Amino acid sequence: MVRPKPALRTTASITTAAVLLAGAALGAAPAATAAPAAAAAASTTAGDLTFHDIPGSGGITLKGNVLTPAGAAAGAKHPLIVFPTSWAMPQIEYLAQAQKLADSGYVVVSYTSRGFWLSGGEIEVAGPPDIADASAVIDWALEHTSADPDRIGMGGVSYGAGISLLAAGHDPRVKAVAALSGWADLIDSIYSGRTQHLQAAALLGGAGLVTGRPSDELTQTLKDFLGSKLEKEPEMIAWGKKRSPATYLDAINANGAAVMMGNAWGDTIFPPNQYASFYDKLTGPKRLEFRPGDHATAELTGLFGLPNDTWTNTRRWFDRYLKGERNGIDTEQPVQLKSRTDKGYEGYPDWKSVGAAQNRIPLDGTKKVWANVDSGANGGITLLSNALDQFLKLPPMVSVPLLPRTFASVWQSERYGTEQRVRGTSRLHTTVTSTKPSGTFVAYLYDVGPLGVGKLVSNAPYTFHGQTPGRPFPVDLELYSTAYDVPAGHRLALVIDTVDPLYIEHNPTGAQLTFSSPGTDPSHLSVPLREK
């Protein structure tokens, strides 16, 4: 990743500095404290809730809590669920859901992931020590609680989801997993299109600095990543693969855990495409759920104990595969989607059946844009914009007619006579010519109403290096998967520009990009639609 000139980082650089400086301003990370030996047993009790120091891997102590079924008969065994906490969250994160599970007969152990708050060690970003911690917590639970060794599940939100999936590939005792708002491929999550997802990486880095103790490896990797050090790219990709459940797919399949995965269409930290790709390759019992929202917003209300579809299905999943209850979740269509513009759910037999019909929009003509200037089209703000879309139906918007064509290329479909139900992954194919060897562009798909106001349907970045200036080259880019209903009378618009605050751009000063459609290889956007 060639280091961009400081003047070219625009809004992206300001965002990075603000997040990281905010982390430093809020104070140093909390130091891990060694609890007295007497605290190794239950230190606080509230009904059936107890707090514990749990031995982790490598001799560290993990801060955890246990909820057990009330009034359980002596000697009775209960299914076990282990919840590693989300990034930067303390051990009380899952108490509301853990209580519901304990009330229905589970032993539930939650623990603060290593390196955060009062747990020992350093932040390893779901590295081998974190995977070993998960097994160590299971060992401890089997020794100190009424957990049944043959009925063990793991789950969690975000970081807890990733660790749970990784554990399913390393510990065959894990029989069921609920991975909510997590990742399967870390590289494809924050480096898709060979483009650094700036706000996502900076947010995670800043939160880790405030609430934990980043390892030297994490600190250096984040520095290299945000610093665009192309010479370190192979090392960073290897670092990410080691922390990606997709790397251990064969082991996960061999161990046979029942895997439920849930995510939001607008997740700006772990976009949905990588989850869908991983789901396709699982061979055991599996379920995939996508809903409106941003990172972890689909699960948020459930963490406060409020009614929540995601958590309801999580409990049903564990009941089916840890208790053996015939509650019907395994007979439902395994892929469940909720459109961003509709309240109902749609079921599909598999991911490839989503968006089985295709609307091919030709991208005719030749269009040129100057780089380094934000046209006004952008993907919004991490966590905020897609949450507004989820709760208020207010996605990022732009006036398509007013977009400056000097800095943005625009193509539009004809007005649709009927509603177009976009489902799945839109794919862009085009030919690019650059005046410089490196560059970045971002593609946006908008739903454009009669007044020209475009509501963002999807987007994705693309970065290239080592191209010969003036020589055309083909580009294939997957936009982020989504489910969106375009009203009759509206049209779809594809907009391409070169700057977006969500991403680090690599356009040298004075760069110009040309998008063309050769007769032998015409450019087009393929939009997946739900069959009537």
Salt bridges, closest charged atoms under 4 A:
ASP53 OD1 - LYS63 NZ 2.78
ASP133 OD2 - ARG114 NE 2.65
ASP139 OD1 - ARG173 NH1 2.68
ASP148 OD2 - ARG151 NE 2.91
ASP171 OD2 - ARG173 NH2 2.77
GLU217 OE1 - ARG243 NH2 3.28
ASP224 OD1 - LYS229 NZ 3.58
ASP224 OD2 - LYS232 NZ 3.41
GLU233 OE2 - ARG194 NE 2.91
ASP267 OD2 - HIS295 ND1 2.97
GLU289 OE2 - ARG287 NE 2.66
GLU289 OE1 - ARG291 NH2 2.60
ASP319 OD1 - LYS323 NZ 3.84
ASP330 OD2 - ARG320 NE 3.09
ASP330 OD2 - ARG326 NH1 3.95
GLU332 OE1 - ARG287 NH1 2.99
GLU332 OE2 - ARG316 NH2 2.67
GLU346 OE2 - ARG423 NH2 2.77
GLU346 OE2 - ARG530 NH1 3.02
ASP389 OD2 - ARG340 NE 2.80
ASP447 OD1 - HIS490 ND1 2.78
ASP476 OD1 - HIS429 ND1 2.80
GLU478 OE2 - ARG427 NH2 3.16
ASP485 OD1 - ARG423 NH2 2.89
ASP521 OD1 - HIS429 NE2 2.75
